[in-house]
């Protein structure tokens, strides 16, 4: 019951913060994308602090020395909304690749567009993929870190799936390093629903994969590295979750 109450309180805070920052922060947009991104970064840090205070969900970073400072791809597994917030807070100049449907969300969609993030039309076929690759390459060349979730959708803790080809296409087209990142956010920030279970999310940044590999080799290596680093796929963790289940 306490977890449910605290989770509900955080959900209310999250929605209200989006509305307040999204509407009353609109004057910031007059100063361009850098100001918008800076505002979003402040909001992300605020949400992470509120998450810890209200629900008891905190996080730890491993491999912080591998966080890229210049143009790069950051590829992470996807389990919840948490990693979209955390990566925005931690990366120096983040640009998110996200599904086009999110643009329809009031306030949130406005800010995503104003911040210059990249919408992906998942039903647009090869043409849409080429448009995404061109836009992402331009951001990387300007010094941004393009965040991409190769699974294409949220995957439950302990589960795995294949990686979509977009990340490999971007890697070869951009000629940029790719920093893999792995975490277990879904164990605490549950999806679907609003439940947030107290605990410590582990986010691991791994050594970057240098440019120059062919698509198949890169995609295979990326999946191997992310799956091997995911805390929820560690043998001891699987055993614990089996006992608890």
C-alpha positions as CSV (number, residue, x, y, z in Angstrom):
1,X,0.0,0.0,0.0
2,X,2.8,2.4,0.9
3,X,4.6,1.7,-2.4
4,X,1.3,2.4,-4.3
5,X,0.7,5.7,-2.5
6,X,4.3,6.9,-3.1
7,X,4.1,5.8,-6.7
8,X,0.9,7.7,-7.2
9,X,2.3,10.8,-5.6
10,X,5.3,10.7,-7.9
11,X,3.1,10.1,-11.0
12,X,1.1,13.3,-10.0
13,X,4.4,15.2,-9.5
14,X,5.7,14.0,-12.9
15,X,2.5,15.1,-14.8
16,X,2.3,18.5,-13.0
17,X,6.0,19.2,-13.6
18,X,5.6,18.5,-17.4
19,X,2.6,20.9,-17.5
20,X,4.3,23.6,-15.5
21,X,7.6,23.6,-17.2
22,X,6.1,23.0,-20.6
23,X,3.7,26.0,-20.4
24,X,5.4,28.5,-18.1
25,X,8.8,27.7,-19.7
26,X,7.7,28.7,-23.2
27,X,9.5,32.0,-23.1
28,X,12.8,30.0,-23.0
29,X,12.1,28.8,-26.5
30,X,12.7,32.3,-27.8
31,X,16.4,31.7,-27.1
32,X,16.7,28.7,-29.4
33,X,17.5,25.0,-29.0
34,X,20.4,25.3,-26.6
35,X,18.2,27.1,-24.1
36,X,15.4,24.5,-24.6
37,X,17.8,21.6,-24.1
38,X,19.3,23.3,-21.0
39,X,15.7,23.6,-19.5
40,X,15.0,20.0,-20.3
41,X,18.2,18.9,-18.6
42,X,17.2,20.9,-15.4
43,X,13.8,19.2,-15.5
44,X,15.4,15.7,-15.9
45,X,17.6,16.3,-12.9
46,X,14.6,17.5,-10.9
47,X,12.6,14.4,-11.8
48,X,15.5,12.1,-10.7
49,X,15.8,13.9,-7.4
50,X,12.0,13.7,-6.9
51,X,12.0,10.0,-7.8
52,X,14.5,9.3,-5.0
53,X,12.8,11.5,-2.5
54,X,9.2,10.4,-3.1
55,X,9.6,6.7,-4.1
56,X,13.1,5.7,-2.8
57,X,14.3,4.9,-6.4
58,X,17.9,6.1,-6.8
59,X,20.6,5.1,-9.2
60,X,24.4,4.5,-9.5
61,X,26.6,5.0,-12.5
62,X,29.4,2.6,-13.5
63,X,31.8,3.4,-16.3
64,X,31.2,7.2,-16.1
65,X,34.6,7.7,-17.7
66,X,33.1,6.3,-21.0
67,X,30.4,8.9,-21.2
68,X,31.2,10.7,-24.5
69,X,31.9,14.4,-24.5
70,X,31.7,14.9,-28.3
71,X,29.7,13.6,-31.2
72,X,28.7,10.0,-30.7
73,X,26.0,7.4,-30.7
74,X,24.8,6.2,-27.3
75,X,22.9,2.9,-27.6
76,X,21.0,1.5,-24.6
77,X,18.5,-1.2,-23.7
78,X,15.0,0.1,-23.1
79,X,12.8,-0.9,-20.1
80,X,11.0,2.3,-18.9
81,X,10.8,6.1,-19.2
82,X,13.6,6.3,-16.6
83,X,16.5,5.9,-19.0
84,X,15.2,8.6,-21.4
85,X,15.3,11.0,-18.4
86,X,18.6,9.8,-17.0
87,X,20.5,9.9,-20.2
88,X,19.3,13.4,-20.9
89,X,20.5,14.4,-17.5
90,X,23.9,12.7,-17.8
91,X,25.0,13.3,-21.4
92,X,26.5,16.8,-22.2
93,X,24.6,17.4,-25.4
94,X,21.9,14.7,-25.8
95,X,19.6,14.3,-28.8
96,X,16.9,11.6,-28.5
97,X,15.7,9.3,-31.3
98,X,12.0,8.7,-30.5
99,X,8.9,7.4,-32.2
100,X,6.9,9.9,-34.2
101,X,3.7,9.3,-32.3
102,X,5.1,11.1,-29.2
103,X,4.8,14.4,-31.1
104,X,1.0,14.2,-30.6
105,X,1.2,14.4,-26.8
106,X,0.3,17.9,-25.7
107,X,3.1,20.0,-24.1
108,X,5.6,17.1,-24.1
109,X,5.4,16.8,-27.9
110,X,5.9,20.6,-28.3
111,X,9.1,20.5,-26.3
112,X,10.5,17.4,-28.0
113,X,10.1,19.2,-31.3
114,X,11.5,22.5,-30.0
115,X,14.6,20.7,-28.6
116,X,15.4,19.3,-32.0
117,X,15.1,15.7,-31.2
118,X,14.6,13.2,-34.0
119,X,11.3,11.6,-34.8
120,X,11.2,8.2,-36.3
121,X,8.3,7.1,-38.5
122,X,8.4,3.4,-37.8
123,X,5.9,2.7,-40.7
124,X,7.8,4.9,-43.2
125,X,10.0,2.1,-44.5
126,X,13.5,2.7,-46.0
127,X,12.7,6.4,-46.8
128,X,12.0,7.2,-43.2
129,X,15.1,5.3,-42.1
130,X,17.3,7.3,-44.5
131,X,15.7,10.6,-43.2
132,X,16.5,9.6,-39.6
133,X,20.0,8.7,-40.5
134,X,20.7,12.0,-42.2
135,X,19.3,14.0,-39.3
136,X,21.2,12.0,-36.7
137,X,24.4,12.2,-38.6
138,X,24.1,16.0,-38.7
139,X,23.6,16.2,-34.9
140,X,26.6,13.9,-34.4
141,X,28.8,16.1,-36.6
142,X,27.7,19.1,-34.6
143,X,29.0,17.4,-31.4
144,X,25.8,15.9,-30.0
145,X,25.3,12.5,-28.5
146,X,22.4,10.7,-30.3
147,X,20.5,8.4,-28.0
148,X,19.0,5.3,-29.6
149,X,17.3,2.3,-28.2
150,X,18.1,-0.6,-30.7
151,X,15.3,-2.8,-29.4
152,X,12.8,-0.3,-30.7
153,X,10.4,-0.7,-27.8
154,X,10.4,-1.3,-24.0
155,X,11.5,-4.9,-23.0
156,X,10.7,-6.4,-19.6
157,X,13.6,-7.0,-17.1
158,X,15.1,-10.4,-17.8
159,X,13.9,-10.6,-21.4
160,X,15.8,-10.0,-24.6
161,X,14.9,-9.4,-28.2
162,X,16.7,-8.7,-31.5
163,X,18.1,-5.2,-32.3
164,X,16.5,-3.3,-35.2
165,X,18.8,-2.3,-38.1
166,X,18.6,1.5,-37.6
167,X,21.4,1.6,-35.1
168,X,23.8,-0.2,-37.5
169,X,22.8,2.0,-40.4
170,X,23.5,5.1,-38.3
171,X,26.8,3.7,-37.1
172,X,28.1,3.1,-40.6
173,X,26.7,6.3,-42.2
174,X,27.9,8.6,-39.4
175,X,31.3,7.0,-39.0
176,X,31.1,7.8,-35.3
177,X,31.9,5.8,-32.2
178,X,29.0,4.1,-30.4
179,X,29.0,3.9,-26.6
180,X,26.8,1.0,-25.3
181,X,24.9,1.5,-22.1
182,X,23.1,-1.1,-20.0
183,X,20.7,-0.8,-17.0
184,X,18.0,-2.5,-15.1
185,X,15.5,0.4,-14.7
186,X,12.5,-1.8,-15.3
187,X,13.0,-3.6,-12.0
188,X,12.1,-0.4,-10.1
189,X,10.3,1.9,-12.6
190,X,7.7,-0.7,-13.7
191,X,6.0,-0.6,-17.1
192,X,3.2,-0.6,-17.8
193,X,1.6,1.2,-14.8
194,X,2.8,3.7,-12.2
195,X,4.4,1.4,-9.7
196,X,7.9,2.5,-8.6
197,X,9.6,0.1,-6.2
198,X,12.4,1.4,-3.9
199,X,15.9,0.3,-4.9
200,X,19.0,1.3,-6.8
201,X,19.0,1.3,-10.6
202,X,22.4,0.5,-12.1
203,X,23.4,2.2,-15.3
204,X,26.6,1.0,-16.9
205,X,28.5,2.8,-19.7
206,X,30.8,0.6,-21.7
207,X,33.9,1.4,-23.7
208,X,33.0,2.8,-27.1
209,X,32.9,0.7,-30.2
210,X,35.2,2.5,-32.7
211,X,33.9,3.3,-36.2
212,X,34.9,1.1,-39.1
213,X,33.1,-2.2,-38.5
214,X,30.6,-3.6,-41.1
215,X,26.9,-3.5,-40.1
216,X,26.5,-7.1,-39.2
217,X,29.7,-7.3,-37.1
218,X,28.8,-4.0,-35.3
219,X,25.2,-5.1,-34.5
220,X,26.3,-8.4,-33.2
221,X,29.0,-6.9,-31.1
222,X,26.6,-4.2,-29.7
223,X,24.0,-6.7,-28.7
224,X,26.6,-9.0,-27.0
225,X,28.1,-6.1,-25.0
226,X,24.7,-4.7,-23.9
227,X,23.3,-8.1,-22.9
228,X,26.4,-9.0,-21.1
229,X,26.4,-5.8,-19.1
230,X,22.7,-5.7,-18.2
231,X,22.3,-6.2,-14.4
232,X,19.0,-7.9,-14.8
233,X,20.6,-10.6,-17.0
234,X,23.3,-11.5,-14.5
235,X,23.1,-15.2,-13.3
236,X,22.8,-14.2,-9.6
237,X,20.1,-11.7,-10.4
238,X,18.1,-14.2,-12.5
239,X,18.3,-16.7,-9.6
240,X,17.1,-14.1,-7.1
241,X,14.2,-13.0,-9.2
242,X,13.2,-16.7,-9.8
243,X,13.1,-17.3,-6.0
244,X,11.1,-14.1,-5.4
245,X,8.7,-15.1,-8.1
